Amino acid sequence: MEFIEVKNLGRGSHGVVELVKMTKPVPMLLAVKSSPSPSSSLQKEFRILPQFLGLPNIVQCHGALFSSKYDKLFLEYASGRSLKDLIKKYGGKIPEPDVRHYTAMILQGLFYIHRKGYVHCDIKPHNILVYPSDESCSRSTLKLADFGLAKEPGERETKVSRGCFRGTARYMSPESVRLGEITAALDIWSLGCVVVMMMTGEPPWGSSVTDWYDLEEKIGWSTDTPDIPGDMSAAGKDFLNKCFHRDPRQRWTVEKLIWHPFVFQSPLLAVNHLLD
């Protein structure tokens, strides 16, 4: 692999993200995540991402370099940055017809992840990448990224102390905060939080919490759920209610949600293809 560094794209929890121009074997622009070696996060991503090669709505990996000094992961470049940036581009919140469309894309990615026995564990706007369409009137494509915290098939759960969990606080589910329980139901709760963010432009729980301890109490030990937008359609409200069951056993799975009327009419959700 031969490449030329173009510019710095920012920093993440793992290290630096750079835009590079690959010259060999195939000319293309790629995003490279770099971290001092050894990086358990990047190495985990490199184990996981090849499982989803060629699948839609999951970021594609083009290789990795691991050395004694640094680890690098080569990913397809998202010129639209993240869903958080897309929400800003819309002016602060996304119209519901487009939210339906984008939710269907996220669901499709989650379907493949859960079908192979993984739990993403950190679904949030920052970790959903945006690939603008070549057509001016078409919506962008969303792809799930950042699998550094994912739970792998066969990975044993470990008991955690209060305040310790895997993921981002505002997007965590009651059982993950209270018990450290990590199942596919966590990703569904997080998906609901992302839909709220797209609809309102505000993070889940909004200003109803004043600090981390208040947030932890609300998520883990109250009977509350994130506020459902009042101006949402009946189908949208019902979809969020299915995501926000506090009992993970009652929360709908991806397999159920892809048939929900909020997203089922989306031309992007190829249900028959998913179920093949």
N, C-alpha and C positions, 0 to 999 in steps of 0.2 A: 504494500500500500504506500503510495506517495501522495502527499497533499501539501497545500500552501495555506497557511493561516490567513484568514481574511479580517476578522474582527472579533472582539469579545462580546458575547451575548449576555453575560451576567454571571451571577453566582447562585449556587444552590446549597442545600445542606451537605451535599457530597463534595463540593469543590467548585471548579470553574466550568462554564459552558462557552465554547468558542465556535464560530462559523469557519469552516475550512472548505477549500476547493480541492476536491480529489482530482488528481491527474492520472493516476493509474490504480487499478486496472480500467476503471470507467470514469470519465469526467463527470462530476456532479458536485453539488453543494451538499454538505453534511453538517450536522451539529455534533460536536464532540464534547462529551462530558469527561472531565479530567479530575483526578484526585491523587494525592500521594499514595503510594503503594504500601501495604496492601489495602484495597478498598472493598470491604465485604459487601457494600451496597452495589457498586458497579459489577462486581463479580456475580452477585445474585441476579442482577438484571441480565447479564450475559448468559446465565443459565436458563433464564425464563423466556426471554424474547424470541429465541429461535423456535420455541414451541408454537408461536403464532405467525410464522413466516407466511406472507401472502394473504393473511386474513384482514378484512376491512376493519377500520375503526380501532386498530391497535398499532401504535408506532412501530416502524420496522427497523431492525438492527442490521447494520452493514459490516459488522466486525468489531474487534477489540484488540488492543495492545496492552499486554501486562508485562511490566518489567520490575526490577528491584527498586526503581525510583518513582515510577508513576503508573497509574492505570488509566486507560482511555477507552471510552465506549463510543462507537460511531453510529449515529442515528439519522434517520431522514429528517431533513431540515423543515421546520414549520415556519414559513414566512409570516403567518398571521399570529405568531407567538402563542398565547394561551387563551382559554375561554374567558379568563378575567379581562384580558385586553379586548376580546370581542365584545363583551358586555359594555365596556367603555366606548367602543366604536359605535355601538347602537345608541349611545347617549345616556347610558346608565341602567337601562333595563331593556329586555328583548320582548317584542310582541309575541303573544301566545302562539300564533300559527308557527312562528319560527322556533319557539321553545319546544313545541311538539316534535318538530323535525329534528332538532338537536338532541332531544331526549331519546328519540328512537335510535340515533347513532350511538349514544352512550350505552343504551341497552344492548345493542348488537355487540359492542365490544365486551360488555360484561357477560353476555351469554357465552362467548368463547372462553373467557377466563374461568368462569364457574364450571363449565362443562369439563374442563381439563383438571379440575380439582384445586384451583388457586383461589385465593382471596386477595384482592388488590390492597385493601386496608387503608388507602389514603386517597380516595376519590374526592376531588375538590377542583374548583376552576383552574387553579395553578397547574394541576397535573393533567389537564385535558388540552391537547394541542390543536391548533387551528391551521387548516390548509385551505387557503382561499381558492375559489373556483376560477377557472380561466374565462368563464362567461360572466359578464358584468351583472346580470340579473339573478344569478344563481347563488344559493347559500353556500357557505364554506363547509368543508368536511371536518369533523371532529375525530380525534384519535386519542385513546387512553395511553398515558405514558407514566414514567417514574414508578418502576416496580421494586424499588429498593427496600420497601417495607413489607412487600407481599408475603403472605403465608403460603408455603409450598405444600403440595400433596404429601401426606405422611408426617408433616412437621408436628411435633407434640406441643400442646399448649402448656405454658408455664404459668403458675399462679403469680400474680403481681400484687404489689401493695397499692393502696389507694393513691390515686394521682398519677399512676404509671400505666400507660397504655400505648398501643401501636397505632399511630396516625396523628391527625390534626384535631385539636380539641373540639372546635365548633361542629365538626362533621362526624364526630363519633356517636355511636349508638349507646343506649342505656346499658345493655349487658356488657359492652366492651369497656365502659368507664367503671361500672360497678364491680364486675367480676373478671375483667380481662379476657372475656370470652370472644374469640375470633372465629366467625363463620361467615358464609356468603351473605347472611342477613345483614351484617355490618355494611357491606357495599350498597345494599338496597336502601338502608337508612341514609347513607351518605349521598346516594343518588337523589333522594328526596330533597336533601339540603341544597344540592346543586340546582335543582329545578326552582326552588325558592329564590336562590341567588339570581338566576336568569330572569325570573319574573319581576323581582323587586329591585335588583341592584344592591341589595343589602345582604350581609352574611346571615346565616341561620342564627336565630335567637336575637338578632338585632341589638337593640339597646336595652333589652329586658334583663341583661346581666351586667353587673358592674365590675366584676373581676373574675379571675380563674376559679376561685373557691365557689362563687355564686354559680358560675357556669357548670362546674362539676356537680353541684348539688341539684341543679335543674335537670341535667341530663341523666345522672345516675340514680337519683333518689326521689325525685318528684313524680307527679303523674302528667307533667306537661309535655308538649311536643312543640317543635318550631311553628310559628304562626303561618297559617295557610293564607295566601293572598286573597283578599275579599273580592277582588275584581276578576278572579279566575273563573273559567267555565265550570259547570257542574262536573264534567268529565275530569278536568284538571284537579279539582278539589278531591274527587274520589281517588284519583291516582295517588295523590300525596297521602291521603289517609291510609292507603294500602302500604305505602312505604314507611309510614310513621307509627305502625303498631309498636307499642313499647315491648310487648312480648315477641321476641324474634320468631317464635313458632307460629305466630299469627301473621307475621309480615309476609307479603307476597314475594314469591321467587321471580327470577328473571323469566322463567318459562311461563309463568302466569301473566306477568306484566306486558310481555310482547303482544298479548291478545287484548289488552285493555283498550277501550275506545279512544283514550287520550292519544295513543300513539299508533294504534293498529292501522289507521288509514294512511299513515306516512308511506310514500312510495319507496323510501329508503330502507324500510324494515322488511327485508325479504324473508318472511316467516318460513315459507316452504324451504328455502335454502338453509336457514338456521336448523331446521328440524331434520334435514337429510342425514 
